């Protein structure tokens, strides 16, 4: 990672104590999102949208994903 970057690692499972300690010890700006937090985020998103069908929400996210990907280098986004 370069200066000013923030990393995000997402899992549908959990992070071991060893991984969490290593991230803290390395002092890198890394955000770990585990399965519980991911479920909370999706639940909140569904509530905001007034949607109760998880399959519908996930299909909508999948359908718009490609259009949301930026082909720019990460540092170009930081200096806009």
Secondary structure per residue as TSV (DSSP state, phi and psi in degrees):
chain	resnum	aa	ss	phi	psi
A	1	X	-	360.0	145.1
A	2	X	-	-96.9	164.8
A	3	X	T	-54.0	131.8
A	4	X	T	89.5	-6.6
A	5	X	-	-84.7	152.8
A	6	X	-	-126.7	129.7
A	7	X	E	-100.0	148.9
A	8	X	E	-132.7	125.9
A	9	X	E	-116.0	126.2
A	10	X	E	-117.3	134.9
A	11	X	-	-135.0	153.7
A	12	X	S	-89.3	0.6
A	13	X	S	-108.7	-128.8
A	14	X	-	-141.0	166.6
A	15	X	-	-105.0	133.6
A	16	X	-	-66.8	161.4
A	17	X	H	-58.8	-37.5
A	18	X	H	-61.1	-45.3
A	19	X	H	-63.0	-46.0
A	20	X	H	-62.3	-41.6
A	21	X	H	-65.3	-39.5
A	22	X	H	-64.0	-42.7
A	23	X	H	-61.3	-42.5
A	24	X	H	-66.0	-43.4
A	25	X	H	-66.0	-38.5
A	26	X	H	-71.7	-20.7
A	27	X	T	59.7	28.1
A	28	X	-	-81.5	147.2
A	29	X	-	-77.7	80.3
A	30	X	E	-121.0	131.8
A	31	X	E	-103.2	126.5
A	32	X	E	-102.9	120.9
A	33	X	E	-113.1	114.5
A	34	X	-	-92.1	176.5
A	35	X	H	-57.6	-39.2
A	36	X	H	-64.1	-46.0
A	37	X	H	-65.9	-39.8
A	38	X	H	-59.5	-43.9
A	39	X	H	-63.4	-38.9
A	40	X	H	-64.3	-41.1
A	41	X	H	-63.8	-46.6
A	42	X	H	-64.2	-41.9
A	43	X	H	-61.2	-44.1
A	44	X	H	-63.1	-42.8
A	45	X	H	-60.8	-43.5
A	46	X	H	-63.4	-42.2
A	47	X	H	-62.0	-45.8
A	48	X	H	-60.0	-36.1
A	49	X	H	-85.2	-9.5
A	50	X	T	70.2	28.1
A	51	X	-	-108.3	137.9
A	52	X	-	-112.2	-5.7
A	53	X	-	-99.4	105.6
A	54	X	H	-62.7	-38.1
A	55	X	H	-60.3	-41.4
A	56	X	H	-63.3	-45.5
A	57	X	H	-61.3	-47.3
A	58	X	H	-65.2	-36.4
A	59	X	H	-66.8	-37.6
A	60	X	H	-64.4	-42.6
A	61	X	H	-63.3	-46.1
A	62	X	H	-59.8	-40.6
A	63	X	H	-66.6	-29.2
A	64	X	H	-99.4	-5.3
A	65	X	H	-59.1	-51.3
A	66	X	H	-56.6	-38.9
A	67	X	H	-71.2	-17.0
A	68	X	H	-93.7	-10.6
A	69	X	-	-73.2	130.9
A	70	X	-	-95.6	133.5
A	71	X	-	-92.9	10.8
A	72	X	S	-83.7	156.7
A	73	X	-	-69.2	143.6
A	74	X	H	-53.3	-39.8
A	75	X	H	-67.0	-25.8
A	76	X	H	-66.0	-33.5
A	77	X	H	-71.6	-31.7
A	78	X	H	-71.3	-27.4
A	79	X	T	-107.8	19.6
A	80	X	-	-73.4	360.0
